[in-house]
Structures are given as C-alpha cells and as structure tokens.
Amino acid sequence: MTLATDAAAGRPSVPRRSIRTPYPTWFFLPAAVIYGVLFLFPTLASLFFSMTRWTLFNWTFIGFGNFIQFFNEPFLVGGLINTLIYATLTSGLKVVLGLLFGVLLTSEIWARDYLRSVVFFPVLVSTVGVGITFTVLMHPTEGLINESLALIGVRGPGWLTDPRLALISVALVDVWKGVGLATVIYIAGIVSIPRDYYEAARIDGTNSMQRFWNITLPLARPATVTVVLLSLIGGLRSFDLIWSMTRGGPGFTSDVIASVIYKQYQAGFYGLSTAGNVVLFILVALIIVPLSIFLNSREVSR
C-alpha cells in the first residue's frame, strides 16, 4: 500500500525500507557450481577435444579436421540420417498412440485402472532387457512372431536382418516401450480439462468426434507439446535399444549417430567420436529449441 492510500485510510504513513538479504543470491551458488561441474565444463571440454586428435596421454590440435572427416564419411552421414528418421517415426507414433490411449483410458470403460497399468508397464522394464527379448521374438526362423505368422500361412520377414526393416523394427519396439509414458502425460492433460466444456457441448448436440476435435485436442495441447519434445529428444539420443537389438546392423543400415559415436570410441578414434558428440548436441539443440519456442508460442489460452 502506498503512502497516499495510507493517509486516505486514516493510518499514519510509515516509510517502507527495502530489506536486502544475501540469501537469494547465495542460494544460487550450489546450483551454479553443480551446473558448471556437471554440464558447462564437460561441454566446453568436449568442444575443445572435438578439434583435436587425442588419446589418454596426449593430444594434437587439428581444428575442424574431425568435423570435415565426419561429414565426408558415408556411414557417419548415414547414421545422422537414420537418427532423424528414427526420431521422427518414434515421436510421431508416440503422439498419435498416446493421444488415442489417453482418450480411451479417460473414458468410462471396464477395467480402466488395470488397462492403465498394462499400458504403462513397459516403461518400467529395462531397455536392454526389452531389446534382448524382442531380438529373440523377432528371430527370422525361430522367433515367436514369425512362427505365429507361419500358423496362418504368412512368411514372416527378417525383422532385424533385412536392411530395409531393421531400423523400422527397432523403432516399433521403442514405441511399444515408450507409449505408456506418452499415455500418462495425455491422461493428465485430458483429466485437467474442465468437464463444463463437455457438458455444454453435449447440450449443443455435438457428437463424440466433434467434442474430441474441438475440445480435447486443442485443450490437451500442453500435453502434446510435452510428448513431442520428450519423444524427439529421446529418439535423437537413442542408443541402448538399437545397440542391444542390432548393434547398428546389418551393415550400417540401423546405425544412428549415437551408435556410430560408440563404434568410433571402440576403434580408438577419440577425436572423431567427440566431434560426433558435438554434432549430436548441436542437432538436438537446433531441433528442440526452435520447436519448443514455436509450440509454446501457440499455446491455447484456457
């Protein structure tokens, strides 16, 4: 309250003194130290070593030589393209399936809570365990999937041995494992929508599809933004599932940039692999930051 309003209220005006305290500033210090040690310093070190040819005991500065070699190697560029395909496919399917499951599991259906648990369960399972399990299930001759198809007279493909299917097969397993998290996010977004909107729409005589298109879809936009960003980041950084299922094979057809980086480390090309890490970091930043700004700028006001 200002001095004028104090006088108008008949109370003696008391000048207010600004209280200065060191605590708000000093409270940032531990977080700043942790951020610098765990993120800022490793990032700057990676940027420096990406411009060197280094081993555990010495290094030689070579400028942008590693980056030039990276983009001149066909299998490295192929891994970059596969990363974009993998991230787009997995994030797109998680958004679509997560939204459909979210709508289904917020409706009045039988055993709804049990079905929610079933959908979310794969998220809790180890990624490497999922990869090993599906590697066995997708075996071209002895896998349960192809044996089941053989019972109805269908010859199953080589899910992980066919160069045209290997990356897509791993992406589908990734979707199976991760769609539960997308569903939970959509459930949270849908149940937060006021029920009054649906009641008003029913009074106006709208059907379920119209209510979904005009109420659920636009007002669940924050959930969609979250799922898109998380799925894209996970897809661009994916490594463990691909490595446990195909190790980038057959050949280099299912290699993503993270698996290529790991292979370069194994081969002793530390500078080249560090440059790959920097490329991956820049790729994620160039995609996620503008996309996040764009999606959040179009947030639906409720």
Residue, then its C-alpha position, 0 to 999 in steps of 0.5 A: m500500500t502506498l503512502a497516499t492510500d495510507a493517509a486516505a485510510g486514516r493510518p499514519s504513513v510509515p516509510r517502507r525500507s527495502i530489506r536486502t538479504p544475501y540469501p537469494t543470491w547465495f542460494f544460487l551458488p550450489a546450483a551454479v557450481i553443480y551446473g558448471v561441474l556437471f554440464l558447462f565444463p564437460t561441454l566446453a571440454s568436449l568442444f575443445f577435444s572435438m578439434t583435436r586428435w587425442t588419446l589418454f596421454n596426449w593430444t594434437f590440435i587439428g581444428f575442424g579436421n574431425f568435423i570435415q572427416f565426419f561429414n565426408e564419411p558415408f556411414l557417419v552421414g548415414g547414421l545422422i540420417n537414420t537418427l532423424i528418421y528414427a526420431t521422427l517415426t518414434s515421436g510421431l507414433k508416440v503422439v498419435l498412440g498416446l493421444l488415442f490411449g489417453v482418450l480411451l483410458t479417460s473414458e468410462i470403460w471396464a477395467r480402466d485402472y488395470l488397462r492403465s497399468v498394462v499400458f504403462f508397464p513397459v516403461l518400467v522394464s529395462t531397455v536392454g532387457v526389452g531389446i534382448t527379448f524382442t531380438v529373440l521374438m523377432h528371430p527370422t526362423e525361430g522367433l515367436i512372431n514369425e512362427s505365429l505368422a507361419l500358423i496362418g500361412v504368412r512368411g514372416p520377414g527378417w525383422l532385424t536382418d533385412p536392411r530395409l526393416a531393421l531400423i523400422s523394427v527397432a523403432l516399433v519396439d521403442v514405441w511399444k516401450g515408450v507409449g505408456l509414458a506418452t499415455v500418462i502425460y495425455i491422461a493428465g492433460i485430458v483429466s485437467i480439462p474442465r468437464d463444463y466444456y463437455e457438458a455444454a457441448r453435449i447440450d449443443g448436440t455435438n457428437s463424440m468426434q466433434r467434442f474430441w476435435n474441438i475440445t480435447l485436442p486443442l485443450a490437451r495441447p500442453a500435453t502434446v507439446t510435452v510428448v513431442l519434445l520428450s519423444l524427439i529428444g529421446g529418439l535423437r539420443s537413442f542408443d541402448l535399444i538399437w545397440s542391444m537389438t542390432r548393434g547398428g546392423p546389418g551393415f550400417t543400415s540401423d546405425v544412428i549417430a549415437s551408435v556410430i559415436y560408440k563404434q568410433y570410441q571402440a576403434g580408438f578414434y577419440g577425436l572423431s567420436t567427440a566431434g560426433n558428440v558435438v554434432l549430436f548436441i548441436l542437432v538436438a539443440l537446433i531441433i528442440v529449441p526452435l520447436s519448443i519456442f514455436l509450440n509454446s508460442r501457440e499455446v491455447s489460452r484456457 
